[in-house]
Amino acid sequence: MAWVLNGIFGAILKGGAKGEAKGELVHIPVPSAVHDVAMPLLLLATSTALFLFWRLGRIRRFCESCARNDPSRFVQTAGSLLHEVVGRDQLCNAIMNNLRDRKVRRPHVISGKVGTGKTAVLVRLAERLAAEAAVPIAVRLRDAQEKLDFAELARKRFEDLVRPVARSDGEVDRAWRWLRQHTDRIVVLADGLEEALSHDDYVNGQRDILIREAIARADEQGLPLVIASRPHDPLRAMQAAITELEPLSDEAALQYIASSGGWRSDPMLLDRVVEAAKMSESPLYLQIARDLHSKDLLEPLWTQDEGGADLMLHDSWALRADLLERWVDALVDGEIHPELPIGRDTRQVVVEYVSALACIGLASDRADVGLWELDPSVGTRQDGELGSGGRTARPAADTAWNQRVAEKLDRALLTLRWSHDPETFDARIEAARGQQCCGPEYGSEGRSEPVPGPRVDVRLAATWGRRMGLVHEEGEKVHFQHSIMQAYLGSRLLPAVGDTPSGRNGGRSPGPGVGRRRTGTSHRPHTPLTLVGRTLRRSSSWLCL
């Protein structure tokens, strides 16, 4: 404003000085006055517009860089195990070509069973869209429980994403309207349709109608939308293009795994392993195999134990159980995630806790498990009142089942504290799990006191479980981002939980130690692989329903 006023006064004074010198009436030269007034206004408007466009462009570039540089973290449901996606570029190209044209654009639904790589496609799509100057916004549909509005979910996620670089809420609003309405750069990537509106109020037919209406509304708004979902009823008669996700080719899977190995690896054996275990059916198996292969732990898993037997004659589920068990063993031994500042004992205790939480979730077909379901003291003060993080109402839980799981965890942790000799630990922990025995007769070796162990409770276990890539921590809950991993970890306790004393006495309370804070040292537990394979097969089929 000072610049504009200065131009106006300058024009008046200039004209007045010229008139006074001649003794005539004051006449302001019109062209000069217009020039002196208009130029500051024009420069001010231009500089303001350039500043606004720079700010909006900075927000857009920030979103693009997040999706392009770290797509696995950008897509919240991807989890920490998913690092690279291969073999999905053709599908991504087809979806992107349809989303570019507003006239033919329609919502897309990527449908597939557990572990087929639906989330991996969204991760790759986010990366590809960001490279094409689009702004992908990844949302979790399990956050939509009261209502389902894809545009509103994307708007909230966009606000959370750009908050570090935006100066005000008004700038966030301007950036959203500019990207959504004027430049049409926003693309919504929604994961987990089967988890949306999962409350009981929406079950009896209403949920299917609400989901179809939400997708139809997004189509009418012209919102670029890609949804990942397991096969279920709302997909029928949906106003969207539905793509059934096919497994990767064995060639692509082999190339992905082999790229992490050294020159000493046997490509023929690796090829047979990939084909026999059908690793191409799930990105999780590919990533786990890649992690093991990079540490030279994949090939010895079968060359040392199979005695030259043809791998093709083995059950693929048993081979996958071998793979998952070896990965968990490597995680406990510190060969996976060696950067974490915790020892082997603490890692093993964390795995035991996470396995118990997974077992509780499997019983009710849930990926979200509250910590209080294993430890009722979570979220309460010593006087029994709800703490600052407490809830006024908690979801209904199978108390008898949770008590049996807690009892089995207590016995396992106590056995871990008595066990000290790794040579005979496997037999002791297996006997304790199978016969509900613990104490000096199972590993004390003449000691009258247990070995001191790490102080780990369920809260700390959840935090370390997140950093170890097993779960996602959400306040007083954990979320298992990989259903296959949840099925495997839960299967470590499933065969034994039904045989606990509380399971035989009708689910009565297992005692004062159950459901409270537990500690223990650890050694690697042993699980019969054939039993794990059968349980993993049943659990994965269960999760597909």
VENNOR-V559374 format. One line per field, one symbol per residue. phi: phi as a letter, one per 30 degrees, with the letter a starting at -180 (. if undefined). psi: psi as a letter, one per 30 degrees, with the letter a starting at -180 (. if undefined). A space follows every 50 residues. Layout:
phi: ???
psi: ???
This chain:
phi: .ddddddddddddddddddddcicddbdddeddddddddddddddddddd dddddddddddddddddddbddddddddiddccbcbicdddddddddddd cddcdadcbccadeidjddddddddddddddcidcdbcbcdddccdabbd dddddddddddcedcddaddddddddddddcdchcdbcccciddcdhcdd dcddiddddddddddddddddiddbbccaddaeeddhddadccddcdddd dddddddddcccdddcdddddddddddhdddbddddddddedddchcddd dcddcdiidddddddddddddedddddddddddidchddddbdddddddd dddddddddddddchbccbddddcbdddibdddjddddcdcdbcddbddd dddddddddedddddddddbcddcdeddddddddchcajedckdhidcbd debddbcdddddddddddicbcdbicbbbddcddddddddddcedcddcd edddciidedkdddicdbblcabddcbeddddddddddddddddd
psi: eeeeeeeeeeeeeeeeeeeeffglkkkkjeeeeeefeeeeeeeeeeeeee eeeeeeeeeeeeeeeeeeeifeeejfgelffjekklggeeeeeeeeeefe jfegklkkkjkllkgfgeeeeeeeeeeeeefggljkjklkfffjeeljje eeeeeeeeeeegeffkfleeeeeeeeeeeeeefhfkkkjkkheffkhglf fgeifeeeeeeeeeeeeeeefgjjkkkkllkleffkhkiljkkjkkllle eeeeeeeffflaffljeeeeeeeeeefhfffkfeeeeeeeeeefghfeef eeffffhglkffflkeeeeeeeeeeeeeeeeefgfkhffkhlleeeeeee eeeeeeeeeeeefghkfkkkfffejffkgklfgflkaeglkfklkkljee eeeeeeeeeeeeeeeeefkfjfegeeeeeeeeeeghklaefhgfhfkfkl kklkjkaeeeeeeeeeffgelkkicglkkjfjeeeeeeeefffeffefgl efffggglkflffkgakllllllklkkkeeeeeeeeeeeeeeff.
